[in-house]
Amino acid sequence: SSGINAEYGSREVDESRKQEIIKWIYSLQNRPSGDDYARCGFIATDSLPGTLDSNYGHIAMTYVALCSLLILGDDLSGIDRESVVNGLKCLQLENGAYQCIALGSESDARFVYCAACISYMLQDWRGMDKEKATQFLMSSQSYEGGFAQNIGREAHGGSTFCSIAALKLMGKLEDMPTREKNDLLSWCLQRQQSGFNGRPNKPVDTCYSFWLGASLTLLGAQEFINKEANFAYLMTTQDRYIGGFSKWAGYFPDVLHSYFGIAGMFVISGEVELHPALNISMRAFRHWQDVSR
Amino acid sequence: LSSGINAEYGEWSDVTPIPLPYNDREPVVQIMYSERFKDVYSYMAAIMQNKEYSERALALTTDAIELNTANYTVWHYRREILREIKLHLESEMEFTASVIADQPKNYQVWHHRRCIIEMSGDASKELELTEETLTKDAKNYHAWDHRQWVLTQYKMWDRELEYIDELLRKDLRNNSAWNHRYFVIDSTTGWSRGTVEKELDYAAAYISKAPNNESSWNYATGIIKKQSMKYTDFSNFKELCRSLHASNMPSPFLMSTLAEMYIEEENSTAASNIFEKLKELDSIRVNYWSYRQKQLATC
């Protein structure tokens, strides 16, 4: 989805190509086996046949599929909502966390975030026990104030974004106690050195401009970000010959850092509006609002 | 362990490969599969379709994993083969260790190793493995996650604080090691008043060595806040802060901690002066320090 999110990108794609892409995405949607929804959601790729028994849907792919469809102007009518929601339910664990695939995987804040985005976009929370998910996330706030991927782990910029955004989408961010919120705010702001790092005493990295920029926006703290310093750092990681961004100056650019460099810039400057929780443009979000009435 | 896939090989002649692509739709961004990739995966698809759980299938997954280490479907199928064959768990540990050495930030291999350990019940190599991984990258999130999981499940706490001491002697700015220390104490002795004092002294020693080290400050202040205690209760730590301040130590972490202490003492004037200094000392966050200053008026 990062390849087609930027406003610029989608204006360049013609209508027939958009329809082709939409068809391809839908071809990756799994159907239930009778009453068994464990396979449901979207699969990642067609490098293995979709018909294979163990080719289960993956929560991050479902999230990305929904975002991509919205960006392309689809109305989501092809989504088998019942299946997606029931598939989500299969992925939540006793402690509230989510794994990414019903066959079993690691479980952490990333997939709670995906679950929250999917539920929000479908306006259907039956696949998510929000109280348990919230408890898992809150228990993953470390002594440092940021959120870790899991209970007891190190606070990290990526998991901090996932947690704050998930809480926001679930309507639980407002319930955060004052002291915890202040510690969180302080930790997030402390990540800025020029651009942002993801953990104390680690080097800054382009993508953290988004993870922390969006986090701080969701906390209502955009005004505390030094926009000029962030922009100056991002400009050093732009490749002057190939284009795109890398995580550090002088390194080879890649799609992830190119997207998050741009998204980081936008979410901090507000020049192009980005939905800070769903991580799609406001244009795509307004389209979602239109098709979700 | 390579499967030696070759259409001419007799060993695979009974298998009809299912050729890529598996979709007649035009993809958005076509992956440039190599011939070898298409070869291996077309046989992988057939094997999985036929539900074959054999030695040669295991060897095939080795190749498939090498070509795409993030293919969780293949990793899962490999586990199903291991459950069928029931042997190989020890060599599987060697295999995962080599993949970890090659790609220490891959999620699937760490999860796979965890599954193997759950199958065998043998976690005896894990502290060594994670230590080795951390020697190459002391902050590898996966290694720390795995180590913490092993410690919680198998309760091998004996050497842990010693190991952290070692890491901090090497690099006192290793935030992961500091986090791990919090985790170990939290999971073992817990936070009695005596323990908190001891840990504040521990942090204080490192603060004195490097007063601008965010990690040591986060540790000290984090303990007090997380345990809902007060700075007032810990005179040694307060004294350290005051003496550093008296020597004009220009550390923003010192200053923000002092501000918190003054706020706790309800000394708004002193706190405000600290925030004023921070606006210049930590100028990238000038707007935040102004905000903190304004907040004092409304308390």
Interface residues (C-beta under 8 A of the other chain):
Chain A: G3 I4 E20 I21 K23 W24 I25 S27 T45 D46 S47 L48 P49 G50 T51 L52 D53 S54 N55 Y56 H58 C100 I101 L103 G104 S105 E106 S142 Y143 E144 G145 A148 Q149 N150 G152 R153 E154 A155 H156 R179 D183 S186 W187 L189 Q190 Q192 Q193 S194 R199 P200 N201 K202 A221 E223 F224 N226 A229
Chain B: I18 L20 P21 Y22 N23 R25 E26 P27 V28 V29 I31 Y33 Y41 M44 A45 M48 Q49 K51 N68 N71 Y72 T73 V74 H76 Y77 E80 Y107 W110 H111 R114 C115 K139 Y141 W144 D145 Q148 T152 R173 N174 N175 S176 N179 H180 Y182 F183 D186 S187 N213 E214 S215 N218 Y219 G222 I223 K225 K226 S256 I284 R285 V286 N287 Y288 Y291
